[in-house]
Amino acid sequence: MLYGGKKSYFAAAVCIITLTSMVTVFYLRLQRLSHQPRVIQEGSKCRGKIANSTITPLKDNKTFIISPYFDDRESKVTRVIGIVHHEDVKQLYCWFCCQPSGKIYVSNAKIDVHSDRFGFPYGAADIVCLEPENCDPTHVSVHHSAHGNIDQLPGFEIKNRKAEPFPVDFTVCISAMFGNYNNVLQFIQSMEMYKILGAQKVVIYKNNCSHLMEKVLKFYIEEGTVEIIPWPINSYLKVSSKWQFMQDGTHIGYYGQITALNDCIYRNMQRSKFVVLNDADEIILPLKHPNWKTMMRSLQKQNPGTGVFLFENHIFPETIPTYMFNISSWNTVPGVNILEHVYREPDRKDVINPRKMIVDPQKVIQTSVHSVLRAYGKSVNVPMDVALIYHCRESLQGDLPRESLIRDTTLWRYNLSLIMNVNKVLSQTIL
């Protein structure tokens, strides 16, 4: 009897497991079917107004569209980079128009709010929709309903539709320039260091800056180095200049920096072999190699399959000068002269230095500021003896005497080229 009872229990367990598996498969199939595009109109034409702003609010004023990107790394989807209220936005739909058939398809969107929201009610989000089969839509509209008139909805161009050879090796993404930014000298020095190290393009998400800074940006735009992405986020949301929510009524942190970084990765996915994510007062400085190209070649060889390389941040206080490169013509330019600051703060016990990144954009799905959230490749912490982030800013350990700081003159290896290049820019913009 006992043996027969065991067989009965086993048979019941098998039945339960089988039934559970069938229900799970059926549920997942239903979920996938619910996201499949379906035709709502035929023989129509897409006459909606094409949006040309960087940030476009939808009518609910809880959803803001940045830009859609074609992404076929897993399945054929349109991934819309946006900003949403993490609780209030429950459902969105992608409206695709297929030409020349004129069929309009609607897809149920998956709304993926990034986990690094830091307590703010609004956060970066991926609005992901399956694309119709036998159709390569060039534009998409996003709507809170599966019903309506596509002519009344703003349309957005779907970027990255065609794979192209990378025109550049390194693109630097800077987000966001705000607070009437006027650190002109350090900005020019950073730009020239990026170029010396191998950057061919710098993308800046600009909220605002000083009139003098505008002149410098104009120079770099005409030179072909800088691409400006207008970033008027404070026209739509109450922004904080801090990264963490302080219960002060603000909507999103640090001028929507995380959203801008994600947009910059996708914007350059087909245009740049590597994307460098850092601020304008930060330089990823190689210690064993003369430039980023040779450094990355070595790092990739040592770390096959890696898509994200993280570099340790080190503070070089702007209050501790050396006066070694006190160039008189630079003294009238607002901002910090980084060549005068070669003393860095020592590591603090029990405090982990934050990191910034050089990434293969085709291997990144979602990024935060100091790490990626989702990626296809591995992430590797680059040893400090290979490279570090030279970060010249206000001190984090202001009470330390000079003798407790570490003298690090790595930056001076580039002083001849840097001084010559900075003088050239200043002569054509300010001096």
C-alpha positions as CSV (number, residue, x, y, z in Angstrom):
1,M,0.0,0.0,0.0
2,L,2.8,2.4,0.9
3,Y,4.6,1.7,-2.4
4,G,1.3,2.3,-4.3
5,G,0.8,5.5,-2.4
6,K,4.3,6.7,-3.4
7,K,3.4,6.0,-7.0
8,S,0.2,8.0,-6.7
9,Y,2.0,11.0,-5.1
10,F,4.6,10.8,-7.9
11,A,1.9,10.7,-10.6
12,A,0.1,13.7,-9.0
13,A,3.3,15.7,-8.8
14,V,4.1,15.0,-12.5
15,C,0.5,16.1,-13.4
16,I,0.9,19.3,-11.4
17,I,4.3,20.1,-13.0
18,T,3.0,19.4,-16.5
19,L,-0.1,21.5,-15.9
20,T,1.9,24.4,-14.5
21,S,4.3,24.3,-17.5
22,M,1.4,24.3,-19.9
23,V,-0.2,27.2,-18.2
24,T,3.1,29.1,-18.1
25,V,3.7,28.5,-21.8
26,F,0.2,29.5,-22.7
27,Y,0.5,32.7,-20.6
28,L,3.8,33.7,-22.2
29,R,2.3,33.0,-25.6
30,L,-0.7,35.2,-24.8
31,Q,1.7,37.9,-23.5
32,R,3.6,37.8,-26.8
33,L,0.4,37.8,-28.9
34,S,-0.9,40.8,-26.9
35,H,2.2,42.7,-28.1
36,Q,2.0,41.6,-31.7
37,P,1.2,44.5,-34.1
38,R,-2.3,44.4,-35.5
39,V,-3.8,46.3,-38.4
40,I,-6.3,49.0,-37.5
41,Q,-6.5,50.9,-40.8
42,E,-5.8,50.1,-44.5
43,G,-5.2,52.2,-47.5
44,S,-4.4,55.3,-45.3
45,K,-1.6,57.7,-45.5
46,C,0.7,58.9,-42.8
47,R,0.0,62.6,-42.6
48,G,0.8,63.3,-38.9
49,K,3.2,66.1,-38.1
50,I,6.8,65.0,-37.7
51,A,8.3,66.0,-34.3
52,N,11.6,67.7,-34.6
53,S,12.2,68.6,-30.9
54,T,14.6,66.6,-28.7
55,I,12.0,66.3,-26.0
56,T,8.3,65.9,-27.1
57,P,5.6,65.7,-24.4
58,L,2.6,63.5,-25.1
59,K,-0.9,64.8,-24.2
60,D,-0.9,63.1,-20.9
61,N,2.1,65.3,-19.8
62,K,3.4,62.2,-18.0
63,T,5.3,60.8,-21.0
64,F,8.1,62.5,-22.9
65,I,9.5,61.1,-26.1
66,I,13.2,61.6,-26.9
67,S,13.8,59.4,-29.9
68,P,13.0,56.0,-31.3
69,Y,15.7,53.6,-32.5
70,F,15.5,50.4,-34.5
71,D,16.9,47.4,-32.4
72,D,17.1,43.9,-33.9
73,R,19.7,42.5,-31.5
74,E,17.0,40.1,-30.0
75,S,13.9,40.6,-32.2
76,K,12.8,43.3,-34.6
77,V,11.6,46.1,-32.3
78,T,11.5,49.9,-32.1
79,R,13.0,51.0,-28.8
80,V,11.8,54.5,-27.9
81,I,14.0,56.4,-25.4
82,G,11.7,58.4,-23.2
83,I,10.9,59.8,-19.7
84,V,7.8,58.6,-17.9
85,H,6.2,58.9,-14.5
86,H,7.0,55.6,-12.9
87,E,3.5,55.0,-11.4
88,D,1.1,57.0,-13.6
89,V,2.0,55.7,-17.0
90,K,0.6,52.2,-17.3
91,Q,-0.1,51.7,-21.0
92,L,1.3,53.0,-24.3
93,Y,1.0,51.9,-27.9
94,C,3.2,52.3,-30.9
95,W,1.5,53.3,-34.1
96,F,3.4,52.2,-37.2
97,C,2.6,53.2,-40.8
98,C,3.8,50.9,-43.5
99,Q,4.3,52.3,-47.0
100,P,3.5,51.9,-49.8
101,S,0.6,49.7,-48.5
102,G,-0.8,52.4,-46.3
103,K,-1.5,49.9,-43.5
104,I,-1.4,51.3,-40.0
105,Y,-0.4,48.8,-37.3
106,V,-0.7,49.3,-33.6
107,S,1.6,47.5,-31.1
108,N,1.2,47.2,-27.4
109,A,4.3,48.8,-25.9
110,K,6.4,47.3,-23.1
111,I,7.3,50.1,-20.7
112,D,10.6,49.5,-19.0
113,V,11.5,52.2,-16.5
114,H,15.2,52.0,-15.7
115,S,15.9,50.8,-12.2
116,D,18.3,53.7,-11.4
117,R,15.6,56.3,-10.7
118,F,17.1,57.4,-7.3
119,G,13.7,58.1,-5.8
120,F,12.5,60.6,-8.3
121,P,8.9,60.2,-9.7
122,Y,10.1,60.5,-13.3
123,G,12.8,58.3,-14.8
124,A,14.4,57.1,-18.0
125,A,12.3,54.5,-19.8
126,D,12.5,52.2,-22.8
127,I,9.2,52.0,-24.6
128,V,9.6,48.9,-26.7
129,C,7.3,47.7,-29.5
130,L,7.5,44.8,-31.9
131,E,7.5,46.0,-35.5
132,P,5.1,44.6,-38.1
133,E,6.3,41.8,-40.3
134,N,7.1,42.6,-43.9
135,C,7.4,46.3,-43.1
136,D,10.3,48.5,-42.2
137,P,8.6,51.6,-40.8
138,T,10.5,54.8,-41.0
139,H,8.4,56.6,-38.4
140,V,6.4,55.8,-35.3
141,S,3.8,57.6,-33.2
142,V,3.3,56.8,-29.5
143,H,-0.1,57.1,-27.9
144,H,-1.9,56.1,-24.7
145,S,-4.7,54.4,-26.7
146,A,-5.0,51.8,-29.5
147,H,-7.7,54.0,-31.0
148,G,-7.6,57.4,-32.6
149,N,-6.5,59.2,-35.7
150,I,-2.8,58.9,-36.6
151,D,-3.0,62.3,-38.3
152,Q,-3.4,63.9,-34.9
153,L,-0.3,62.2,-33.4
154,P,3.3,63.5,-33.6
155,G,5.5,61.1,-35.7
156,F,9.1,60.3,-34.8
157,E,11.7,59.1,-37.2
158,I,13.1,55.7,-36.3
159,K,16.9,56.0,-36.3
160,N,19.5,53.3,-36.8
161,R,17.3,51.6,-39.5
162,K,20.3,50.9,-41.7
163,A,23.6,49.4,-40.5
164,E,26.6,51.4,-41.6
165,P,30.3,51.2,-41.2
166,F,31.6,53.2,-38.2
167,P,32.8,56.6,-39.3
168,V,34.6,57.2,-36.0
169,D,36.4,55.2,-33.3
170,F,35.5,57.3,-30.2
171,T,32.6,59.6,-29.4
172,V,32.4,61.3,-26.0
173,C,28.9,61.9,-24.5
174,I,28.6,64.8,-22.1
175,S,25.3,65.3,-20.3
176,A,24.0,67.6,-19.4
177,M,25.4,71.1,-19.7
178,F,23.4,73.4,-17.4
179,G,23.6,76.1,-14.7
180,N,24.8,78.8,-17.1
181,Y,28.0,76.8,-17.6
182,N,31.0,79.0,-17.8
183,N,34.1,76.9,-17.0
184,V,35.5,77.9,-20.4
185,L,39.2,77.2,-20.0
186,Q,38.8,73.7,-18.5
187,F,36.2,72.8,-21.1
188,I,38.6,73.8,-24.0
189,Q,41.4,71.8,-22.3
190,S,39.1,68.8,-21.9
191,M,38.0,69.0,-25.5
192,E,41.6,69.2,-26.7
193,M,42.7,66.3,-24.5
194,Y,39.8,64.2,-25.9
195,K,41.1,64.9,-29.4
196,I,44.7,64.2,-28.5
197,L,43.6,60.9,-27.0
198,G,41.6,59.9,-30.0
199,A,38.0,61.3,-29.9
200,Q,36.6,62.4,-33.2
201,K,33.2,63.5,-32.0
202,V,31.8,65.0,-28.7
203,V,28.0,65.0,-28.2
204,I,26.8,67.6,-25.7
205,Y,23.2,67.6,-24.3
206,K,23.0,71.4,-23.7
207,N,20.5,72.9,-21.4
208,N,22.2,76.3,-21.1
209,C,25.5,78.0,-20.8
210,S,27.2,81.4,-20.8
211,H,27.5,83.7,-23.8
212,L,31.2,83.1,-23.8
213,M,30.7,79.3,-23.8
214,E,28.4,79.7,-26.8
215,K,31.2,81.2,-28.8
216,V,33.5,78.3,-27.9
217,L,30.8,75.7,-28.8
218,K,30.2,77.5,-32.1
219,F,33.9,77.1,-32.9
220,Y,33.8,73.3,-32.2
221,I,30.6,72.9,-34.1
222,E,32.1,74.5,-37.2
223,E,35.3,72.5,-36.7
224,G,33.1,69.4,-36.9
225,T,34.0,68.1,-33.5
226,V,30.9,68.9,-31.4
227,E,27.3,68.0,-32.0
228,I,24.8,69.8,-29.8
229,I,21.6,68.1,-28.7
230,P,19.2,70.8,-27.3
231,W,18.1,69.6,-23.9
232,P,15.3,71.9,-22.6
233,I,14.1,69.5,-20.0
234,N,13.3,72.2,-17.4
235,S,10.6,73.4,-19.8
236,Y,8.6,70.3,-19.0
237,L,9.7,69.0,-15.6
238,K,11.0,70.4,-12.3
239,V,14.7,69.4,-12.4
240,S,17.1,68.8,-9.7
241,S,20.8,69.6,-9.9
242,K,21.3,66.7,-7.4
243,W,21.3,63.0,-8.3
244,Q,19.1,61.8,-5.4
245,F,15.5,62.8,-4.6
246,M,15.3,65.2,-1.7
247,Q,11.6,65.4,-1.2
248,D,11.7,68.9,-2.6
249,G,9.0,68.6,-5.2
250,T,11.4,68.0,-8.1
251,H,10.5,65.5,-10.8
252,I,13.8,64.2,-12.2
253,G,17.5,64.2,-11.1
254,Y,20.5,65.9,-12.5
255,Y,18.7,67.4,-15.5
256,G,17.7,64.0,-16.8
257,Q,21.3,62.9,-17.2
258,I,20.5,59.2,-17.4
259,T,18.0,59.6,-20.2
260,A,20.5,61.7,-22.1
261,L,23.3,59.1,-21.7
262,N,21.0,56.3,-22.9
263,D,19.9,58.4,-25.9
264,C,23.6,59.2,-26.7
265,I,24.5,55.5,-26.7
266,Y,21.7,54.6,-29.2
267,R,22.3,57.7,-31.2
268,N,25.9,56.6,-31.8
269,M,25.3,52.9,-32.0
270,Q,25.9,52.8,-35.8
271,R,28.3,55.8,-35.9
272,S,31.0,55.0,-33.4
273,K,33.0,52.0,-32.4
274,F,33.3,53.2,-28.8
275,V,31.3,55.6,-26.7
276,V,33.0,57.4,-23.8
277,L,30.6,58.4,-21.0
278,N,32.0,61.1,-18.8
279,D,31.5,64.8,-17.7
280,A,33.3,67.8,-19.1
281,D,35.6,68.0,-16.1
282,E,36.7,64.4,-16.4
283,I,39.4,62.8,-18.7
284,I,40.1,59.1,-18.9
285,L,43.8,59.3,-18.8
286,P,45.9,56.3,-20.0
287,L,49.0,55.5,-17.9
288,K,50.5,52.7,-20.0
289,H,49.4,53.8,-23.5
290,P,49.7,57.0,-25.5
291,N,46.0,57.2,-26.5
292,W,42.6,55.5,-26.2
293,K,43.0,53.4,-29.4
294,T,46.1,51.5,-28.3
295,M,44.7,51.2,-24.7
296,M,41.4,49.8,-25.9
297,R,43.1,47.4,-28.3
298,S,45.1,46.0,-25.4
299,L,42.1,45.9,-23.1
300,Q,39.9,44.1,-25.6
301,K,42.7,41.5,-26.3
302,Q,43.0,40.8,-22.6
303,N,39.2,40.8,-22.0
304,P,37.5,39.1,-25.0
305,G,33.7,39.5,-25.0
306,T,33.8,42.6,-22.9
307,G,31.5,45.4,-23.9
308,V,31.9,47.8,-20.9
309,F,35.2,49.1,-19.5
310,L,35.0,51.0,-16.2
311,F,37.6,53.5,-15.1
312,E,38.2,54.7,-11.5
313,N,37.5,58.3,-10.6
314,H,40.2,60.3,-8.8
315,I,39.9,63.8,-7.6
316,F,42.5,66.4,-8.4
317,P,41.4,69.4,-6.2
318,E,41.2,72.7,-8.1
319,T,42.3,74.4,-4.8
320,I,45.8,73.0,-4.9
321,P,47.8,74.6,-7.7
322,T,51.4,74.1,-8.7
323,Y,51.9,77.3,-10.8
324,M,54.1,75.3,-13.2
325,F,51.9,76.3,-16.2
326,N,50.6,79.6,-15.1
327,I,50.2,81.0,-18.7
328,S,49.4,84.7,-18.5
329,S,47.2,84.8,-21.6
330,W,44.9,82.2,-20.0
331,N,44.4,84.2,-16.8
332,T,41.7,86.3,-18.4
333,V,39.7,83.2,-19.4
334,P,37.1,82.0,-16.9
335,G,37.6,78.5,-15.7
336,V,40.2,76.1,-14.2
337,N,43.6,75.5,-15.7
338,I,44.0,71.7,-15.3
339,L,47.8,71.8,-16.0
340,E,48.2,73.5,-12.6
341,H,46.5,70.7,-10.7
342,V,48.6,67.5,-10.4
343,Y,47.9,66.5,-6.8
344,R,45.2,63.9,-6.3
345,E,43.4,62.9,-3.2
346,P,44.2,59.5,-1.7
347,D,41.6,56.8,-1.6
348,R,39.2,57.0,1.4
349,K,38.7,53.9,3.6
350,D,35.4,52.2,3.1
351,V,34.5,54.5,0.2
352,I,34.3,53.1,-3.3
353,N,35.5,55.5,-6.0
354,P,32.8,55.9,-8.7
355,R,33.6,54.9,-12.2
356,K,32.9,56.2,-15.7
357,M,32.9,54.1,-18.9
358,I,34.1,53.4,-22.4
359,V,31.5,51.1,-23.9
360,D,30.8,49.2,-27.1
361,P,27.4,50.8,-27.8
362,Q,26.2,47.7,-29.7
363,K,26.5,45.7,-26.5
364,V,24.7,48.1,-24.2
365,I,20.9,47.9,-23.6
366,Q,20.5,50.3,-20.7
367,T,23.1,52.4,-18.9
368,S,23.3,54.4,-15.7
369,V,25.9,56.9,-14.8
370,H,28.6,54.8,-13.2
371,S,27.7,51.3,-14.6
372,V,25.5,49.7,-17.2
373,L,22.2,48.2,-16.1
374,R,21.8,45.7,-18.9
375,A,24.3,44.6,-21.6
376,Y,25.2,41.7,-23.8
377,G,28.9,41.7,-23.1
378,K,30.8,41.5,-19.8
379,S,31.9,44.5,-17.7
380,V,35.5,44.9,-16.6
381,N,37.0,47.3,-14.0
382,V,40.2,48.7,-15.6
383,P,43.1,48.6,-13.1
384,M,44.3,52.0,-12.0
385,D,47.9,51.3,-13.3
386,V,46.4,51.1,-16.8
387,A,44.2,54.3,-16.7
388,L,42.3,56.5,-14.3
389,I,39.9,59.4,-14.5
390,Y,41.6,62.7,-14.0
391,H,38.8,64.7,-12.4
392,C,39.7,68.3,-11.6
393,R,37.0,69.8,-9.3
394,E,36.4,71.0,-5.8
395,S,37.9,68.8,-3.1
396,L,36.1,65.9,-1.5
397,Q,38.7,65.8,1.3
398,G,39.2,69.5,1.9
399,D,40.9,69.1,5.3
400,L,43.9,67.1,3.9
401,P,47.2,69.0,3.9
402,R,49.2,69.1,0.7
403,E,51.7,66.6,1.9
404,S,48.9,64.0,2.2
405,L,48.0,64.3,-1.5
406,I,49.6,62.2,-4.2
407,R,51.6,64.0,-6.9
408,D,50.6,62.6,-10.3
409,T,52.0,64.4,-13.3
410,T,50.7,62.0,-16.0
411,L,48.8,64.9,-17.6
412,W,52.0,66.7,-18.2
413,R,53.0,64.1,-20.8
414,Y,50.6,66.0,-23.2
415,N,51.5,69.5,-22.1
416,L,53.2,70.7,-25.4
417,S,50.4,69.6,-27.7
418,L,47.7,70.7,-25.2
419,I,49.1,74.2,-24.7
420,M,49.5,74.7,-28.5
421,N,46.0,73.4,-29.2
422,V,44.4,75.5,-26.5
423,N,46.1,78.7,-27.6
424,K,44.8,78.0,-31.2
425,V,41.2,77.7,-29.9
426,L,41.5,80.8,-27.7
427,S,43.0,82.9,-30.5
428,Q,40.0,82.1,-32.7
429,T,37.3,82.5,-30.1
430,I,38.1,84.7,-27.2
431,L,41.6,86.3,-27.2
